[in-house]
Amino acid sequence: MSIRVEDLELPQLAEVKKQLDDELAHLTNSFSQLKQAQSKFKACVENVTEIKPANKNNIILVPLTNSLYVPGKLADSENVIVDVGTGYYVKKRRADATKHYGSKIDFVRKNLDTLEETIQKKQENLNILLAVMQQKMAAQQQ
């Protein structure tokens, strides 16, 4: 059973508006986090492509944390260590690592597309709700 927003009173409409605002804030936050993850995976692809046989035995900076790097020597230019999630790392060939991160980027992109559609629908619902609230307030003032 569905209820038409036109049939609701102003206090009920205000509650629905608050709920829609909360949902939109949550969805927008999730969208932002997915965008950050997508950027991270794209950076990983770029990093893997920077590792070339010509760079073997060169001195590089190895990240220990986000802000701490130590000098190291690139001993193996054919394999990389890939973070596969939840604290697990796997040794992969460069091409496989690029493919792995490419599939992650595609997965995130699909989720971003779905989330963007959901955000647009929620925004449309909110706009309709605001229009109904304005009509009801104008009718009360007359």
SEKE-328944 format. One line per field, with one value per residue: residue in three letters; residue number from 1; x, y, z of N, C-alpha, C in turn. Coordinates in nm, 4 decimals, m for minus. Layout:
<rs>
r: ALA ...
k: NUM ...
n.x: X ...
n.y: Y ...
n.z: Z ...
ca.x: X ...
ca.y: Y ...
ca.z: Z ...
c.x: X ...
c.y: Y ...
c.z: Z ...
</rs>
This chain:
<rs>
r: MET SER ILE ARG VAL GLU ASP LEU GLU LEU PRO GLN LEU ALA GLU VAL LYS LYS GLN LEU ASP ASP GLU LEU ALA HIS LEU THR ASN SER PHE SER GLN LEU LYS GLN ALA GLN SER LYS PHE LYS ALA CYS VAL GLU ASN VAL THR GLU ILE LYS PRO ALA ASN LYS ASN ASN ILE ILE LEU VAL PRO LEU THR ASN SER LEU TYR VAL PRO GLY LYS LEU ALA ASP SER GLU ASN VAL ILE VAL ASP VAL GLY THR GLY TYR TYR VAL LYS LYS ARG ARG ALA ASP ALA THR LYS HIS TYR GLY SER LYS ILE ASP PHE VAL ARG LYS ASN LEU ASP THR LEU GLU GLU THR ILE GLN LYS LYS GLN GLU ASN LEU ASN ILE LEU LEU ALA VAL MET GLN GLN LYS MET ALA ALA GLN GLN GLN
k: 1 2 3 4 5 6 7 8 9 10 11 12 13 14 15 16 17 18 19 20 21 22 23 24 25 26 27 28 29 30 31 32 33 34 35 36 37 38 39 40 41 42 43 44 45 46 47 48 49 50 51 52 53 54 55 56 57 58 59 60 61 62 63 64 65 66 67 68 69 70 71 72 73 74 75 76 77 78 79 80 81 82 83 84 85 86 87 88 89 90 91 92 93 94 95 96 97 98 99 100 101 102 103 104 105 106 107 108 109 110 111 112 113 114 115 116 117 118 119 120 121 122 123 124 125 126 127 128 129 130 131 132 133 134 135 136 137 138 139 140 141 142
n.x: 0.0849 0.0627 0.1237 0.0072 0.1977 0.0665 m0.1469 m0.0540 m0.0003 0.1540 0.3440 0.4010 0.5041 0.7332 0.8786 0.9214 1.0751 1.3028 1.3952 1.4518 1.6517 1.8502 1.9007 1.9959 2.2296 2.3781 2.4017 2.5421 2.7793 2.8699 2.9070 3.1185 3.3186 3.3447 3.4425 3.6929 3.8082 3.8139 3.9975 4.2227 4.2655 4.3164 4.5540 4.7120 4.7282 4.8734 5.1098 5.1987 5.2529 5.4744 5.6795 5.9373 6.1450 6.3782 6.4190 6.5205 6.7159 6.7466 6.7501 6.4741 6.1892 6.0256 5.7030 5.6166 5.4161 5.1380 5.2731 5.5398 5.8384 6.0963 6.4297 6.4944 6.5892 6.4968 6.4505 6.3102 6.1603 5.9523 5.7455 5.4943 5.3682 5.0418 4.7695 4.5045 4.2934 4.1476 4.3863 4.5438 4.8018 4.9253 5.1563 5.2003 5.2297 5.3245 5.1409 4.9189 4.8602 4.7890 4.5602 4.4042 4.3652 4.2377 3.9958 3.8905 3.8545 3.6569 3.4470 3.3965 3.3247 3.0820 2.9271 2.9309 2.7848 2.5308 2.4763 2.4749 2.2441 2.0532 2.0862 2.0029 1.7309 1.6380 1.6829 1.5040 1.2652 1.2784 1.2599 0.9988 0.8587 0.9233 0.7935 0.5257 0.5083 0.5420 0.3115 0.1148 0.1780 0.1304 m0.1398 m0.2318 m0.1767 m0.3613
n.y: m0.1179 0.2137 0.5530 0.8680 1.1636 1.4030 1.3629 1.3728 1.5450 1.8608 1.8250 1.5511 1.5492 1.6956 1.5164 1.3115 1.4560 1.5031 1.2408 1.1809 1.3721 1.2752 1.0236 1.1056 1.2400 1.0263 0.8616 1.0335 1.0609 0.7954 0.7811 0.9587 0.8226 0.5950 0.7141 0.7957 0.5444 0.4505 0.6288 0.5564 0.2929 0.3504 0.4902 0.2822 0.1232 0.2985 0.3072 0.0418 0.0323 0.1908 0.0357 m0.1129 m0.3323 m0.1932 m0.0391 m0.2022 m0.2787 m0.0120 0.2616 0.3199 0.4817 0.3322 0.2873 0.2820 0.3655 0.5941 0.8313 0.7786 0.6928 0.4766 0.4327 0.1940 m0.0934 m0.1844 m0.4992 m0.7010 m0.6738 m0.7830 m0.8811 m0.7872 m0.6865 m0.7258 m0.5745 m0.7499 m0.7139 m0.6956 m0.7150 m0.9013 m0.9962 m1.0530 m1.2012 m1.0973 m1.1079 m0.8254 m0.7676 m0.9163 m0.7883 m0.5349 m0.6072 m0.7021 m0.4661 m0.3178 m0.4566 m0.4041 m0.1266 m0.1189 m0.2500 m0.0713 0.1519 0.0667 0.0433 0.3109 0.4251 0.3090 0.4059 0.6799 0.7038 0.6332 0.8428 1.0572 0.9904 1.0026 1.2735 1.3854 1.2952 1.4367 1.6998 1.6973 1.6547 1.8905 2.0771 2.0046 2.0583 2.3382 2.4146 2.3332 2.4958 2.7474 2.7246 2.7119 2.9661 3.1202
n.z: 0.0000 m0.0910 0.0007 m0.0820 m0.1112 m0.1113 0.0538 0.3094 0.6221 0.7180 0.9425 0.9148 0.6591 0.7037 0.8581 0.6694 0.4906 0.6474 0.6738 0.4045 0.3594 0.5354 0.4188 0.1688 0.2474 0.3526 0.1232 m0.0474 0.0930 0.0782 m0.1976 m0.2282 m0.0855 m0.2458 m0.4770 m0.3833 m0.3384 m0.5990 m0.7114 m0.5681 m0.6619 m0.9301 m0.9014 m0.8121 m1.0436 m1.2059 m1.0559 m1.0780 m1.3516 m1.3606 m1.2746 m1.4258 m1.6231 m1.6833 m1.4642 m1.2715 m0.9864 m0.9241 m0.6908 m0.4861 m0.3275 m0.0664 0.0507 0.3890 0.5549 0.5106 0.5231 0.5651 0.4194 0.3058 0.1799 m0.0768 m0.2774 m0.6027 m0.6561 m0.7890 m1.0828 m1.2158 m1.0621 m0.8241 m0.5015 m0.4051 m0.2470 m0.1464 0.0157 0.3462 0.4944 0.3607 0.1382 m0.1892 m0.4106 m0.7356 m1.0937 m1.2939 m1.5059 m1.4256 m1.1871 m1.2798 m1.4225 m1.2098 m1.0545 m1.2495 m1.2753 m1.0249 m1.0448 m1.2452 m1.1103 m0.8992 m1.0512 m1.1678 m0.9362 m0.8584 m1.0682 m1.0268 m0.7718 m0.8221 m0.9805 m0.7882 m0.6044 m0.7637 m0.8004 m0.5356 m0.4889 m0.6713 m0.5553 m0.3162 m0.4122 m0.5169 m0.2810 m0.1397 m0.3022 m0.2605 0.0123 0.0102 m0.1276 0.0555 0.2752 0.1653 0.1192 0.3807 0.4731 0.3456
ca.x: 0.0000 0.1412 0.0553 0.0407 0.2518 m0.0322 m0.2423 0.0111 m0.0022 0.2863 0.4405 0.4410 0.5901 0.8621 0.9490 0.9645 1.1847 1.4206 1.4410 1.5129 1.7775 1.9459 1.9368 2.0801 2.3614 2.4468 2.4348 2.6452 2.9020 2.9121 2.9554 3.2502 3.4114 3.3702 3.5299 3.8268 3.8574 3.8435 4.1229 4.3301 4.2922 4.3805 4.6924 4.7816 4.7583 4.9835 5.2306 5.2446 5.3114 5.6044 5.7808 5.9820 6.2744 6.4876 6.4357 6.5719 6.8322 6.7471 6.7069 6.3380 6.1317 5.9263 5.6126 5.5856 5.2838 5.0995 5.3636 5.6761 5.9020 6.2373 6.4953 6.5083 6.6359 6.4007 6.5200 6.2277 6.0788 5.8463 5.6390 5.4594 5.2839 4.9101 4.6776 4.3777 4.1901 4.1466 4.5206 4.6113 4.8820 4.9570 5.2567 5.1435 5.3057 5.2765 5.0209 4.8070 4.8271 4.7163 4.4274 4.3342 4.3207 4.1411 3.8649 3.8426 3.8080 3.5292 3.3478 3.3631 3.2544 2.9434 2.8597 2.9134 2.6741 2.4070 2.4574 2.4396 2.1023 1.9764 2.0926 1.9169 1.5910 1.6091 1.6784 1.3757 1.1614 1.2880 1.2071 0.8525 0.8130 0.9336 0.6868 0.4000 0.5124 0.5194 0.1700 0.0367 0.2032 0.0614 m0.2835 m0.2590 m0.1682 m0.4777
ca.y: 0.0000 0.3368 0.6733 0.9846 1.2701 1.5107 1.3307 1.3875 1.6770 1.9246 1.7603 1.4233 1.5828 1.7382 1.3930 1.2458 1.5388 1.4752 1.1069 1.1922 1.4457 1.1824 0.9236 1.1723 1.2648 0.8972 0.8188 1.1236 1.0214 0.6686 0.8139 1.0196 0.7166 0.5118 0.7932 0.7869 0.4092 0.4447 0.7027 0.4733 0.1826 0.4073 0.5189 0.1530 0.0862 0.3852 0.2640 m0.0851 0.0590 0.2562 m0.0675 m0.1647 m0.4006 m0.0954 0.0201 m0.3032 m0.2404 0.1313 0.2984 0.3763 0.5061 0.2296 0.3395 0.1991 0.4166 0.6999 0.9462 0.7361 0.6204 0.4431 0.3954 0.0513 m0.1268 m0.2634 m0.6241 m0.7824 m0.5819 m0.8590 m0.9132 m0.6856 m0.7337 m0.6638 m0.5790 m0.8062 m0.6802 m0.7470 m0.7411 m1.0062 m0.9510 m1.1622 m1.1708 m1.1112 m1.0506 m0.6889 m0.7701 m0.9658 m0.6825 m0.4330 m0.6647 m0.7054 m0.3309 m0.2779 m0.5138 m0.3285 0.0030 m0.1438 m0.2814 0.0542 0.2381 0.0187 0.0830 0.4565 0.4528 0.2713 0.4997 0.8102 0.6959 0.6336 0.9791 1.1418 0.9587 1.0583 1.4191 1.4147 1.2758 1.5490 1.8186 1.6824 1.6737 2.0336 2.1464 1.9763 2.1332 2.4796 2.4292 2.3207 2.6152 2.8592 2.7049 2.7427 3.1112 3.1872
ca.z: 0.0000 m0.0970 0.0485 m0.1624 m0.0274 m0.1050 0.1590 0.4399 0.6854 0.7213 1.0328 0.8550 0.5447 0.7593 0.8967 0.5454 0.4391 0.7305 0.6365 0.2714 0.3768 0.5967 0.3178 0.0683 0.3081 0.3597 m0.0129 m0.0987 0.1623 0.0172 m0.3319 m0.2091 m0.0463 m0.3639 m0.5646 m0.3269 m0.3646 m0.7422 m0.7311 m0.5109 m0.7541 m1.0494 m0.8635 m0.8074 m1.1822 m1.2485 m0.9860 m1.1361 m1.4840 m1.3406 m1.2477 m1.5557 m1.6127 m1.6911 m1.3308 m1.1787 m0.9052 m0.8931 m0.5558 m0.4868 m0.1956 m0.0355 0.1546 0.5061 0.5925 0.4168 0.5302 0.5939 0.3108 0.3288 0.0544 m0.1032 m0.4118 m0.6779 m0.6893 m0.8785 m1.1630 m1.2835 m0.9672 m0.7243 m0.3920 m0.4221 m0.1338 m0.1932 0.1130 0.4840 0.5445 0.2848 0.0247 m0.2803 m0.5116 m0.8708 m1.2046 m1.3185 m1.5906 m1.3429 m1.0913 m1.3558 m1.4498 m1.0808 m1.0206 m1.3529 m1.2415 m0.9083 m1.0959 m1.3134 m1.0073 m0.8301 m1.1474 m1.1774 m0.8120 m0.8637 m1.1606 m0.9582 m0.6606 m0.8795 m1.0180 m0.6647 m0.5513 m0.8479 m0.7699 m0.4029 m0.5036 m0.7362 m0.4531 m0.2231 m0.4811 m0.5204 m0.1432 m0.1086 m0.3754 m0.1899 0.1392 m0.0204 m0.1600 0.1793 0.3567 0.0989 0.1430 0.5220 0.4927 0.2845
c.x: 0.0894 0.0558 0.1018 0.0902 0.1526 m0.1310 m0.1838 m0.0014 0.1407 0.3843 0.4910 0.5350 0.7293 0.9454 1.0019 1.0823 1.3133 1.4804 1.5105 1.6468 1.8863 1.9942 2.0288 2.2198 2.4421 2.4918 2.5462 2.7805 2.9575 2.9693 3.0972 3.3547 3.4443 3.4610 3.6742 3.8879 3.8961 3.9759 4.2417 4.3664 4.3585 4.5268 4.7735 4.8191 4.8759 5.1151 5.2869 5.3089 5.4466 5.7166 5.8146 6.1150 6.3933 6.5170 6.4933 6.7026 6.8445 6.7028 6.5701 6.2975 6.0176 5.8351 5.5928 5.4488 5.2491 5.1990 5.5094 5.7291 6.0470 6.2999 6.5066 6.5544 6.5316 6.4714 6.4432 6.1348 5.9650 5.7259 5.6182 5.3758 5.1531 4.8278 4.5430 4.2654 4.2063 4.2843 4.5963 4.6811 4.9223 5.0619 5.1946 5.2410 5.2458 5.1486 4.8992 4.7634 4.7476 4.5740 4.3429 4.2789 4.2221 4.0022 3.8050 3.7849 3.6725 3.4171 3.3018 3.2851 3.1083 2.8644 2.8367 2.7961 2.5399 2.3751 2.4167 2.2926 2.0134 1.9722 2.0018 1.7694 1.5505 1.5974 1.5477 1.2611 1.1600 1.2304 1.0545 0.7943 0.8166 0.8243 0.5524 0.3954 0.4855 0.3720 0.0840 0.0554 0.1311 m0.0893 m0.3202 m0.2607 m0.2888 m0.6032
c.y: 0.1242 0.4553 0.7900 1.0959 1.3852 1.4891 1.3495 1.5311 1.7305 1.8591 1.6253 1.4468 1.6242 1.6163 1.3198 1.3225 1.5115 1.3395 1.1106 1.2665 1.3548 1.0784 0.9848 1.1992 1.1358 0.8513 0.9043 1.0920 0.8913 0.6920 0.8705 0.9140 0.6247 0.5846 0.7873 0.6498 0.3939 0.5149 0.6216 0.3599 0.2329 0.4398 0.3901 0.1065 0.1687 0.3424 0.1351 m0.0602 0.1285 0.1550 m0.1347 m0.2362 m0.3044 m0.0336 m0.0780 m0.2545 m0.0897 0.1520 0.3659 0.4070 0.4063 0.2830 0.2379 0.2356 0.5228 0.8153 0.9080 0.6479 0.5919 0.4066 0.2429 0.0302 m0.2151 m0.3894 m0.7076 m0.6891 m0.6532 m0.8845 m0.7980 m0.7527 m0.6540 m0.6830 m0.6286 m0.7876 m0.7522 m0.7909 m0.8518 m0.9470 m1.0719 m1.1134 m1.1979 m1.0552 m0.9141 m0.6873 m0.8166 m0.8613 m0.5720 m0.4807 m0.6658 m0.5670 m0.2773 m0.3312 m0.4440 m0.1937 m0.0135 m0.1706 m0.1546 0.1461 0.1972 0.0578 0.2333 0.4935 0.4238 0.3703 0.6374 0.8133 0.7042 0.7736 1.0716 1.1174 1.0162 1.2102 1.4625 1.4015 1.3922 1.6759 1.8150 1.7101 1.8211 2.1135 2.1266 2.0540 2.2813 2.5058 2.4262 2.4442 2.7367 2.8487 2.7391 2.8925 3.1843 3.1694
c.z: 0.0000 m0.0540 m0.0373 m0.0704 m0.0128 0.0090 0.2994 0.4907 0.6930 0.8196 0.9784 0.7365 0.5925 0.8017 0.7732 0.4848 0.5154 0.6930 0.4998 0.2789 0.4340 0.4959 0.2124 0.1224 0.3138 0.2205 m0.0732 m0.0353 0.1027 m0.1220 m0.3231 m0.1733 m0.1632 m0.4630 m0.5157 m0.3530 m0.5111 m0.7721 m0.6805 m0.6067 m0.8827 m1.0214 m0.8574 m0.9481 m1.2331 m1.1837 m1.0452 m1.2729 m1.4740 m1.3153 m1.3800 m1.5360 m1.6152 m1.5554 m1.2291 m1.1159 m0.8817 m0.7489 m0.5674 m0.3431 m0.1751 0.0751 0.2669 0.5619 0.4890 0.4147 0.5570 0.4813 0.3483 0.1949 0.0439 m0.2457 m0.4783 m0.7280 m0.7909 m0.9547 m1.2352 m1.1930 m0.8698 m0.6157 m0.3992 m0.2957 m0.1865 m0.0915 0.2446 0.5334 0.4723 0.1634 m0.0568 m0.3799 m0.6487 m0.9734 m1.2346 m1.4006 m1.5109 m1.2408 m1.1599 m1.3849 m1.3220 m1.0458 m1.1240 m1.3223 m1.1188 m0.9527 m1.1633 m1.2136 m0.9365 m0.9230 m1.1602 m1.0528 m0.8071 m0.9538 m1.0942 m0.8470 m0.7116 m0.9208 m0.8933 m0.6038 m0.6320 m0.8178 m0.6342 m0.4099 m0.5701 m0.6363 m0.3542 m0.2860 m0.4883 m0.3818 m0.1043 m0.1786 m0.3057 m0.0584 0.1152 m0.0527 m0.0340 0.2685 0.2967 0.1233 0.2877 0.5456 0.4361 0.3637
</rs>
